[in-house]
Amino acid sequence: MKRSFLLLLAVVMGAFLLTYTSCKKEIHPTNPTSENYRLLSYTTIISTNMVAPIMPVQLITENYRFEYDGNNRVSRIFFTSNDSNKVHAGRAMMRMDFTYVQDTIFKKHTDLSTNQVMEKDTFILNISGQIKDAYFPNEVHNFTYFGALLATEFVTYRDTNTTLTGKLTYSSDAADMHYRFFDGNIAVKFPDSAVVPYIAPPPYKYRDTGVVLPLSVSYAVTTPGLVPTTTAKVLNGFADQISGFFEDKITVNAVDFDGNILRTGYWPAGYSAKQFYDFYDFWANRPCDYLQLGSFTTYGVNIYPNKHMIASITSSYNKTSISYTIDADSKVTNETVITKDSTLKNTVTQNIKFQYEYH
């Protein structure tokens, strides 16, 4: 999922290692929410307790409200937030519009305070109606499936035309995902153009030019809490592969033989070597499942059609635990999401309350 509803919390947190096996027997299954109910809105209150390092953290309140078209597809999402970072970026009062054209979903983000379009995304569907390609301004996700469940996900970060691509592999049974694996191998591709740093006279200070091989490449690896380490190499081509990286941020810079500068590429922190998913075997999946909720607000559709509701997500550096309150109509009314780092000191808590409409 994009940027990822889950990855956002993982970047904030440290490292948590947990080995867990599950052999639960399915008992007292509950029925999914009736199709006559659909999600109208939800409000989430996000509180963060930072102990190491100690720092003040804002209490964040966010709200999502949904509108649907005649085919019961998400057509519009209104979003508000008091997050100071989103206020500063012009993303605290947003309208997200979804347009469906054959095998394509177009999504447009508009800042309601200025009526400025902030972002445009495009999602391509396969013949089964599943998202196979997701294009965002700075990244691309390509999905394949085992039937209904995810099989692989290629993630490419391409902010400045120097692209870094990694492959995520999912394992599952017939009902639910088990693991997501990342082998730490990242493919790097450089563009065939660079930037001449200065040309006189003004105002023409920069221009693009062709690249002359070889390239002098510098890889900077930033481990949380440590000083970045840099590795330099000479590359007689436009492609490279690096390995052994998991949770660290990677920044790639290069210059060609004539000293022209290639645009910087990056790979964000937060992808662990292995991520484990555990589910409530006695709760059938339904709207507002944690995975489904993140997919719904990102894509307008659910890319996680697991049989059961997610209970926890565990990586080598944190654990996210999810609990639900379900009413007599089998609807999720409240959800509590707690993410703890490896020290069990730094904690992010989301308290989410849902409202539905009958249609």
N, C-alpha and C positions, 0 to 999 in steps of 0.2 A: 504494500500500500504506500501511497505516495508520502514521502518526506517523514517519515512514515509515522502515521498515528502512533505506532509503537516505538519507532526509532527515535522520535523526539524525546521521549522519556529516557531511552537508553543512553543518549548522548549526555544527558544531565547527570546520570548516575555513574558509579564506579564499577567494581567487578564483584560478581557473586557466583560461587561455584556450588552446585547442588546436584547430587545424583539421586534420581527418583525413579521408581518403577511402579506401575499401576496394573493391578489385575482385579479391578472391581467387577462385580456382577451387577448387571442392570436390574434395578428393582424399582417398583412403583413409578413407572414412567408417566410423565405428564404430557398432555397434548399441546401442540404448538398453538400460538395465538390464532384466533379465528381470523380468516381473511377479510372479514367485514370491518376489522380494526386496522388502522394504519397510523404510523407515528406522525403526530402533529408538531411536537416541539420537545426540546429537552434543555435543561439548564444544568451546567456543571460548575461546581466550586472547587478550585484547585488550590491546595495549600502545600507548601514545601517547607520541610524542616531540615536546614543545612547546619550540621554540627561540625563537619570537617571539610573545608574551612568554614568557620562561623561567618555568616553573612545574613543581612536582612533580606527577606524575600517577600514580594508582594502577594497578597491574597487575590486570586484571580477568579472572576465570575464571567462565564461565557454562556451564550444562549444561541440555539439553532431553532429555526422555524421552517417547516416544509410545506410546499405546495406541489400538487400533482396534476398531470394532464388527463385527458379522457381515457387513456389506456392504463391509468394507475401507475404511471412512471413519474419519478421525481422531475419536476419541471423548474423548480426554483427553491433555493435555500437562502434565508435571511440569517445573517450572523452578526452578533455584537459581542464585544469584549472590552474589559477595562485593563487588559494587559498593556503596560506602558510601551513595550517593544512594538506591539501591533499598532498602537495609537501612533507612534512615531513613524511607522512604515506605511501608514494609510490603510491598514487592514483591520481596523477595529469595528468598522461599520460596513459590512460587505453584503452584496447580493450576488449569488451564484446562479446563473441561468444555464439550464441544460436543454440542448436542441438535438433531436434524434433524426438522422437522415440515413436511411437504409442501414448499412453495417457500421455507422459512425455516430459517436456521441461527441458533441461539441459543448465545452463548458467555458463560460465567461465569468470572470470575477470583476465586479464593479465596486469602487469605493463610493458609498452613498453620500459621504460628506462632500465630495467634490464631483461626483458623477464621472470619475475617470476610470477607464478600463485598466485594471492592474495586471491581469493575467488571462491568457487563453490556453486551454488544454484541449487535447484531442485524444479520444479513445476509440480503437478499432476492435470490432467484434469478430469472432470466428463464426463458423456455420452453426454452432450450438448456442450462440448468443453470449458466449463468454468473452471477457476482455482479453485480447491477445497482445495488443500493443497500446501503451499509454505514453503519450508525449506531453511533457511539461517543459516550461521554458529552459530549465537547466539540467534536465534529466529525462531518460527514457527507460521504461520498463517493458520487457517482452516476456509474456507468460506462455507456458504450455501446461497441459492438464493430464492427470490420470482420471479419465471420466469426468466427475464433477469437481475433484479436488486438485489443487495445485501440484505440479510435478517439478517444474523449473522456473526460475525467474532470472533473466539477464538484466543487470542494472548498469546503466551507462550514465556517467556524469560528464556533461559536455558544455559547461558554462562558457567557455572561451574557445571552442573548436578543437582544443586538445582534449581528447576523450579518454576516460578510464572506465573499463568495463569489468565487472565481476559476475560470477555465476553462483546463484543460490539454488540448492537442490532440496526438495521436500520429500519426506517419507510419510506414508499413511497406510491405514488399512482401508476397508471398504466404507468406513463411516467417518473417521476423524484423522486429522493430521497428527503426526508424532514428533518429527524433528524437522528443523531447517538447518542445512549444512552450508558452510562457506569454506572453501579450501584455501583462501588467502591469496589465490592467484589473480592478478589484475593485468588485463591487457591494456597497453597504452598506445594510442595512435596520435601522431602529430599531423597538423595540417601542412599543405604544400605552399603556404604563404606565411610571411612574417612581417614585422613592423620595423621600418627604418626609424631609429629613435629620434633623429632630428634632421630637418631639411630647411635651409635658409633660402629665400627670405620669408619672414612671417607673412600671412598667418598660417602657412602650410608647414606645420611642425612634424606631422606624422603622415606616413603613407604605407600601403601594403606593397610588398615586393616578393618575388619568388625566393625560395629557399635554396641555399647552396650547401650540399652535404660536405663533411660530416656535421652532426649536431653535438654540441656540448650540453649534456643533460644533467640536471641536479634534482635529486629526489630528497625532499625534506620530510621526515617522519616525526609527527608530534604526538608523543605519549602523554595522556593527561597527567599534569603535575610535574612533568619533567621537561628539561630543555630539549628542543628539537635536535635531531641528529640528521646529518646530511651525507648523502652518497653521490659522488660524481662519476660519470661515465661518458665515453664517446660512442656515438651511435651513427653508423653509416647507412641509415635508412629512416623510414618514417614510422616504424612500429617497434614496440618493445614489450616485454612481459616481466613483471616483478612478482615475487612470491614471499610468503611468510608474514603477511600483514593481516591483522584481524581487526582490533579495536581502535587502531590509531588513525589519525588524520594524515593524509599524504598530499603533499603539494609538489607539483612537477613544473620546473622551469627549464627552458632550453634556448640556446642561441645557435645560429648557423655559422658556417665557416667565415662569412663576411661580417659577423657581429650583429646581424639582424635578430630581433627578439621574437620568439614564438610566444603565443599567448599561454598564460599559466593554466594548468589543469589541476584538478583536485579530486580526492576521494575522501568522503567524510568519515569521522569516527563513528563507532557504534555497531558495526557488523561483527558479531561474535562467530567463532568457529562452529558452534553448535547451539541451537536454541530448541528447547523442549516445550511441547504443548501438552497440557493435561486438561481433561474435560470432566464435567459432571455427567456421569453415565445415566443418572436417573432424570435428567432434564433434557427434553428434546429441544433442538435449536429453535429460536424464534427471534423476531425483530428485537433489537437492542442488546443482543449478544455483543460482547465487547469487540470481537473481531468484525462482526457484521456491521456494527455501528460506525467504525472507522472507515470501512469500505463504502458504506452508504453515503457518508458525507463527502468522501473523496470522488467516487466514481458515479454515484447515483444508483449503483447496483451492488449486489453482494458477490464478492469473489471468494468468500469463505463459506460455502454451503455444507458445513459439517453437520453430522447427525445430531450432535450434542452441543451444549453450551460450554464455552471455554471457562476453565477454572483458574488456570495459572499459565504464565509464560516465563520460563527460566533460561537464562543464558549464563555465561561464565562470569558475568559481572553484576547482574541484578536479577531480581525476581519480582514479577508483577502478579498479584493475587486479585481475583475478581469475585465479588459476592453479589447476589441478586435478591431482591424482594419481588415475589410473583403473586399476583392477586387471584381471586376466584375465577376470573375470566382468562387465566393463563397468560396475562400480560406482565411484562417486567415494569414495575412502577418505580423502583429505585435500584441503583447500582453503585457499589463502592469499589474503587480500583486503588490498590496500594502498591507502590513500587519502592523496593528497598535495595540499597547497594550492598556490596560485600561486607561492609562493616556493621550493617544493620543499624546505622546511625542516620544517614541521610535518607529521607523519605519524601516521596511525592504522593499525595492523596487526592483522588478525585471523587467527589460525591455528586452523583448524577440523578436527576429526577425527571421522569418522562410524562408526557401527556399525549393522549391518542384522540383520534376522531373516528366516528362510526360512518361508514359510507356504503 
